[in-house]
Amino acid sequence: MDCELLKPPEEVKLMKILRREAFCKTIEVPRLWVKEEKSHKVLPLIKALLLKMPCLKPVRPLKIENKVEEIREILLHPTPVKCYEDLPHSELKILGVTKDDFGLTRLTLSFDNWRADELFKAILPQETDGLTSYSCIGHIVHINLKDNLLDYKHIIGQILLDKVHGCRTVVNKTAAINNTYRNFQLELLCGEPDYQVEARENGSCFHFDFSKVYWNPRLCGEHERIVKILQPGDILYDVFAGVGPFSVPAARKKCFVLANDLNPESYKWLEHNMRRNKCLKQAKLCNKDGRKFILEDLKKDLCERWQENDIGTYSIHITMNLPSLAVEFLNTFCGLFEHECRNKIIDFTSDKIKYPLVHVYTFAKGLNNEAMALQNVESNLGSKLTENLHGVHFVRNVAPNKDMFRVSFWLTKEILTNSIPNDLSRKRTADINGDNLITMGRKSKNKGQSQSAKTLNKAKKDKNVFKVSDKNHSKKAKQVRGNLKKIKDEVNKKQEKSDEALKELHKELVMKKPKKSQARPLKSAKKPASANSANVSAELKNLKFYILMSIMHQRSFELHFKLVNNAYVRCVTYNMLVKNVEDFVSEPNFEAVDVTLLSFDLRHLFVTKNSNLEYLINNFNEDNSDEAVGKNIVIKEK
Ligand SMILES: C[S@@+](CC[C@H](N)C(=O)[O-])C[C@H]1O[C@@H](n2cnc3c(N)ncnc32)[C@H](O)[C@@H]1O
């Protein structure tokens, strides 16, 4: 029940540093005095009208001078109860509780009497969307603050630490999860910097370092759905296993599990969790790229099973939960057993062959996103899903207009053994070799890599850069490590300097913005395309700073450009970016460009069209979803 009287004092609005004393206020609320021995009969009659607030007992003892009997004071909610007649008075009268027992009482409220959401409503600016949700991962409370609430991050952290039961650490996600290992970039807002958590899900216990691995409590239901389908003796190939939310409960259920994750930290905790849940003997674990895992481990295991005479009664499942990329791994299944089929190593005519059911996750945007999810899968597989489609299932909404789906389908003899269409075959080979660039609509002239190949290479880099083999604890290794540390420090210093330089650059560019009063140039006064391109590339050089920063910080960036005629390109290197933007600007239909920024570190992007214009895309909101989502920013002529 909304009631002004019961809200925190107005003075707390826009408070940034928590001052608990500012929340104290004294109010008058209706009350009923009832003799102790009658209270158990009265309370059921007025239960719905009691004043309920945190840390407040609505029934409290009251001793009145000169009165022998013990009295209970019952606090009532001021909205539904204004007078005695608002109570079930006929029943009360029968119990001897009359109008004389009704009155007002003074009540002092404090910080403790409000829930976190009530406090946020009172403190945070009215015009903002507010803080709508948080997640609890063990003792960690995790939030995803929008830019407009960043000024309030400390008080928000403090309140959550105070109000959420068992919370010892409050963190804010500082960037979208678009890095290889899908772990968060965290900022500690309040409490202990302790990220080792213990979480329970679907009857299993999970240990991990939340700052280094992926864990999303909102996927609990989906994990449960898959685990429920599995029967003891079934096989689960978990391509992107994380710390084991599919694999551990499956192994506990006596399935055989072959699980993989590229992140060494996830792999470590996956093994730990298998051991901790006493099911490691049911599992084989790998720490490699998903594509390699399919080509080597999954294939070998399947092959061995298919070659066995007794194929048993189990079913085979493959989970692929890396929604932003997993569909790109599907082409690994195309023709995976072509050699074995051609050379009759496996008899695919036998009806004993059991085909795995793949559960692949993908994001899809827009109105008809379920169909889009299916199409994502089919286009990467190079074939339509017909009888072998098990279903497209909505998993969860991750951002406005963006949902996560699971597409479940059976691999078929055709998929696994057919020589695949030329285009797909080329792409598959390139993906496996890690030298493909996926462009849509419009082909890029630049050489690059597919996202998954990039991921793999980056992961390799992540693993190897600054890592010195120290098998023999040699002096040399120590020396090299020392040198590397120095280099790292230098790089950090340079980073800081460049950040400063970038800030300056930003200021400069903002100052250069044309004043509102400035006359808009006539269309006919357009500069020739060449001058225009020169300008664009000059401005784009400024971007280099930021992109280099992103690379140095090992943050990925990606820009999607879409022309009005729906041509579309994805830029993943600075040179591609410059080239493509120059191309676009010199095109006749360069009216408006739809830029999707997939790098959330690329805060300030300037694109110039014609000599007089600067297009500033600044301070766009970081995405709130749990996975990387592009923001569409339309650049138009002012
Ligand atoms: C979205 S998480 C899913 C984790 C877990 N299956 C779950 O449902 O919570 C994706 C996982 O894929 C891993 N990963 C990312 N790229 C990979 C790759 N190329 N090969 C294998 N694993 C990869 C990440 O480290 C991360 O643990």
The ligand as a Gaussian input file, in Angstrom:
#p B3LYP/6-31G(d) Opt

LIG

0 1
 C       27.923000     -18.336000     -21.549000
 S       29.161000     -19.274000     -20.760000
 C       28.250000     -20.731000     -20.387000
 C       28.811000     -21.498000     -19.241000
 C       27.893000     -22.618000     -18.733000
 N       27.696000     -23.645000     -19.723000
 C       26.547000     -22.060000     -18.292000
 O       25.533000     -22.492000     -18.839000
 O       26.495000     -21.233000     -17.387000
 C       30.189000     -19.696000     -22.083000
 C       31.452000     -20.412000     -21.707000
 O       32.156000     -20.679000     -22.909000
 C       33.539000     -20.523000     -22.702000
 N       34.131000     -20.236000     -24.015000
 C       34.204000     -19.063000     -24.670000
 N       34.762000     -19.219000     -25.879000
 C       35.030000     -20.541000     -25.997000
 C       35.606000     -21.327000     -27.014000
 N       36.009000     -20.800000     -28.160000
 N       35.726000     -22.644000     -26.800000
 C       35.322000     -23.221000     -25.644000
 N       34.792000     -22.512000     -24.630000
 C       34.640000     -21.199000     -24.808000
 C       33.649000     -19.392000     -21.696000
 O       34.852000     -19.484000     -20.973000
 C       32.417000     -19.628000     -20.831000
 O       32.732000     -20.395000     -19.704000

